[in-house]
Amino acid sequence: MTKFLLAVHVIAAIVAVGPVTVAASMFPPAARRALAAPDDERALATARLLHRICQVYAVVGVAVPVFGFATASDMGVLGDTWLIVSIALTALAAVVLGALVLPRQSALVEGTGDRRATVRLAMFTGIFNLLWATVTVLMIVRPGSTTGA
């Protein structure tokens, strides 16, 4: 059962978190293009699409910690420091996405924002991506693990 849960956890991370990190990273430049050319429907459509991808995959991304907890429980590592740190960083990444990235994307798509807003959004997106990269490294390296990884 552990292998199945781990496989679903990893696949969910790739399928759900991957698109959010890429689309969120692509959004600020797309929003800048849309702001620079307000009559360019294609630029605005691109920004809207990237925002929609972020919204949908953020919801799908809930499967990652759900299967992560199930996997960790099955493996008996819920109390390990590397996992607790990963859980905290995952929660922080979710807060950054839900409270800082998605609302700012929405504001830009709705036409309330300027170039400076895209710069701040890019910073928050970078923080979100860095948090996920750190969690990924912790999941692979697992400091203190006896598995030899």
C-alpha positions in Angstrom: 0.0 0.0 0.0 2.9 2.4 0.8 4.2 2.2 -2.8 0.8 2.9 -4.2 0.3 5.9 -1.9 3.8 7.2 -2.6 3.2 6.9 -6.4 -0.1 8.8 -6.2 1.6 11.4 -4.0 4.4 12.0 -6.4 2.2 11.9 -9.5 -0.2 14.4 -7.9 2.8 16.7 -7.1 4.0 16.5 -10.7 0.6 16.9 -12.3 -0.8 19.5 -9.9 2.1 21.6 -8.5 4.1 21.6 -11.7 1.5 23.5 -13.8 0.9 26.0 -11.0 4.6 26.8 -10.6 5.0 27.2 -14.4 1.8 29.1 -15.0 2.3 31.4 -12.0 5.8 32.2 -13.2 4.6 33.0 -16.7 1.7 35.2 -15.4 3.6 38.4 -14.5 5.2 38.9 -17.9 1.9 38.0 -19.6 0.2 40.6 -17.4 2.8 43.2 -18.2 2.1 42.6 -21.9 -1.6 42.9 -21.3 -1.1 46.2 -19.4 1.2 47.6 -22.1 -1.3 46.9 -24.8 -4.9 47.2 -23.3 -6.4 46.7 -26.7 -4.6 43.4 -27.3 -7.2 40.7 -26.6 -4.7 37.9 -27.1 -2.4 39.3 -24.3 -5.4 39.5 -21.9 -6.6 36.1 -22.9 -3.2 34.6 -22.2 -3.1 36.2 -18.7 -6.6 34.9 -18.0 -5.7 31.4 -19.1 -2.6 31.4 -16.9 -4.7 32.6 -14.0 -7.3 29.9 -14.6 -4.6 27.2 -14.7 -3.3 28.5 -11.4 -6.8 28.4 -9.8 -7.7 25.0 -11.1 -4.5 23.3 -10.3 -4.3 24.9 -6.9 -7.5 23.1 -6.0 -6.2 19.8 -7.6 -3.0 20.3 -5.6 -4.8 19.6 -2.4 -4.3 15.9 -3.3 -0.6 16.3 -2.8 -0.6 16.7 1.0 -3.6 14.4 1.4 -1.7 11.5 -0.2 1.5 12.7 1.5 0.0 12.4 4.9 -1.4 8.9 4.0 2.1 7.9 2.8 3.9 9.3 5.8 1.4 7.6 8.1 1.9 4.3 6.4 5.7 4.6 6.5 5.6 5.7 10.2 7.5 8.9 9.6 4.9 11.5 10.7 7.1 12.6 13.6 10.3 13.0 11.6 11.8 16.4 11.5 12.2 16.6 7.8 8.6 15.8 7.3 7.4 18.3 9.9 9.5 21.0 8.2 8.1 19.9 4.8 4.5 20.1 6.1 5.2 23.6 7.5 6.7 24.7 4.2 3.9 23.2 2.2 1.4 25.1 4.4 3.3 28.3 3.9 3.4 27.7 0.2 -0.4 27.3 0.2 -0.8 30.5 2.1 1.5 32.4 -0.3 -0.5 31.0 -3.3 -3.9 31.5 -1.8 -3.4 34.9 -0.1 -0.7 36.6 -2.2 -0.4 35.1 -5.7 -4.0 34.3 -6.8 -5.7 37.4 -5.5 -3.0 39.6 -7.2 -3.5 37.7 -10.4 -7.2 38.2 -10.2 -6.8 41.9 -9.7 -4.5 42.2 -12.7 -6.9 40.1 -14.9 -9.8 42.4 -13.8 -7.8 45.4 -14.8 -6.9 46.8 -11.4 -3.1 47.0 -11.2 0.0 48.4 -12.8 3.5 47.3 -13.7 4.6 47.7 -10.1 1.9 45.1 -9.1 3.3 42.6 -11.5 6.8 43.1 -9.9 5.4 42.3 -6.5 3.4 39.4 -7.9 6.6 38.0 -9.5 8.3 38.2 -6.1 5.5 36.3 -4.3 5.5 33.8 -7.1 9.2 33.3 -6.7 8.8 32.7 -3.0 6.0 30.2 -3.7 8.3 28.4 -6.2 11.2 28.4 -3.8 9.1 26.9 -1.0 8.0 24.1 -3.3 11.6 23.5 -4.5 12.7 23.3 -0.9 9.9 20.8 -0.1 10.9 18.7 -3.1 14.5 18.6 -1.9 13.5 17.6 1.6 11.3 14.8 0.2 14.2 13.4 -1.8 17.1 13.9 0.7 15.1 13.3 3.8 17.7 14.5 6.3 18.3 11.9 9.1 16.7 9.2 7.1 17.9 5.6 7.5 17.1 4.7 3.9 20.5 5.9 2.7 19.0 8.5 0.4 
